[in-house]
Amino acid sequence: MGERGEKLIVHTDGEFEILVHTNSLVVINRAGEYENHTHMQKKKKNGAFDISKCLQVIDYVKHCKMPHKIPICKACARLTLDDRYRLALEQKIDRQKEHKYININKGVVR
């Protein structure tokens, strides 16, 4: 790719951009401020970058959909400019933290 720190634009979709930066993919909401970006892990698929998760996050944010997985919720909360959607995502993240399952019978010998 070149020098360390070099950025390569992979996809542009109106107000969103996907960049390849060092060891991760960066999704940027250009309509927002600096804090309206998120880093996604880079995954190789047949020698090319797999941007499907990034496109999925962009779709969630555009249509205010509620993702099931917490890392995707956090990424959507960082990208969105809609305060009500951000609040709903943060509430879902907090609920997931409260309802963490713990197996109380682990290690018990009878």
C-alpha positions in Angstrom: 0.0 0.0 0.0 2.8 2.4 0.5 4.0 4.5 3.5 2.6 4.1 7.0 -0.4 6.4 7.5 -1.4 6.5 3.9 -5.2 6.5 3.4 -6.9 5.0 0.4 -10.6 5.7 -0.3 -12.3 2.4 -1.1 -16.0 3.4 -1.2 -17.9 6.7 -1.3 -21.7 6.8 -0.8 -23.0 10.3 -0.5 -22.2 11.4 3.0 -20.2 8.3 4.0 -16.7 7.2 3.0 -14.8 4.0 3.7 -11.0 4.4 3.9 -8.2 1.9 4.3 -5.9 3.2 7.0 -2.8 1.3 8.2 -4.4 -1.9 9.8 -8.1 -1.1 9.8 -11.0 0.2 7.7 -12.4 3.6 8.7 -16.0 4.6 8.0 -16.5 8.4 8.1 -19.7 10.4 8.1 -18.7 13.5 6.2 -21.8 15.4 7.2 -20.6 15.2 10.9 -17.7 16.3 12.9 -14.4 14.4 13.6 -16.1 12.2 16.2 -18.5 10.8 13.6 -16.2 8.1 12.4 -15.5 4.5 13.4 -12.8 2.0 12.9 -13.7 -1.5 11.6 -11.3 -4.5 11.5 -9.7 -5.2 8.2 -10.4 -8.7 6.9 -8.9 -10.2 3.8 -11.2 -12.1 1.4 -9.5 -13.6 -1.7 -6.7 -11.0 -1.5 -9.0 -8.0 -1.3 -10.4 -6.0 1.6 -13.9 -7.2 2.8 -16.0 -4.0 3.3 -19.3 -5.8 3.8 -19.5 -5.0 7.5 -18.8 -1.3 6.7 -21.6 -1.2 4.1 -23.9 -3.0 6.6 -23.2 -0.3 9.3 -23.8 2.5 6.7 -27.1 0.9 5.8 -28.1 0.6 9.5 -27.3 4.3 10.1 -29.1 5.5 6.9 -32.3 3.7 7.7 -32.0 3.9 11.6 -32.1 0.1 11.9 -31.3 -1.5 15.2 -28.4 -4.0 15.0 -28.2 -7.1 17.1 -24.5 -7.2 18.0 -23.0 -4.7 20.4 -19.9 -3.8 18.4 -22.1 -2.9 15.5 -24.3 -0.8 17.8 -21.3 1.1 19.1 -20.1 1.8 15.5 -23.6 3.0 14.5 -23.8 5.3 17.6 -20.5 6.9 16.6 -21.5 7.5 13.0 -25.1 8.7 13.4 -26.1 12.4 13.6 -29.7 11.5 14.8 -29.8 12.1 18.5 -32.9 9.8 19.1 -31.3 7.0 17.2 -28.0 7.4 19.1 -30.0 7.4 22.4 -31.8 4.1 21.4 -28.5 2.5 20.5 -26.9 3.5 23.8 -29.9 2.2 25.7 -29.6 -1.2 23.9 -25.9 -1.3 24.7 -26.6 -0.6 28.4 -29.4 -3.3 28.5 -27.0 -5.9 27.0 -24.4 -5.1 29.7 -27.0 -5.6 32.5 -28.3 -9.0 31.2 -25.0 -10.7 30.8 -25.4 -14.5 31.4 -23.3 -16.2 34.0 -23.4 -19.9 34.5 -23.6 -20.4 38.2 -23.2 -24.2 38.0 -19.8 -24.0 36.4 -17.3 -26.2 38.3 -19.7 -27.7 40.7 -19.0 -31.4 41.5 -21.8 -33.6 42.7 
